[in-house]
């Protein structure tokens, strides 16, 4: 299968997991094509895709915080994406406003602390004889 993309292109790709995860930018590293093969009990379909790396730090942080995907930093972790997941080639990386809003709106809540003071535990009444 011939691809219309080249090594080094930056593309916008959706997730295989569903549309709830916003599309993120990937840099294409290596083309992978696996041909169909016959097995003993079933026939294996072929597939085609790319090994990629994520480009934007904001998108890596979004995937870590919102979806608990264990990426470390941009340009480091290899990711595989299928050809049908690639939406389009882009010239510049422009992070989606939806992703930036998700990153800024998420606040950590510390339980039991108000105005810098901890709640005092209530003492249970003791029985006196």
Beta strands, then each sheet from edge to edge (+ up, - down):
strand 1: 10-13
strand 2: 24-34
strand 3: 37-38
strand 4: 43-44
strand 5: 47-54
strand 6: 78-82
strand 7: 86-90
strand 8: 113-114
strand 9: 117-118
sheet 1: 6+ 5- 2+ 1- 7+
sheet 2: 3+ 4-
sheet 3: 8+ 9-
end
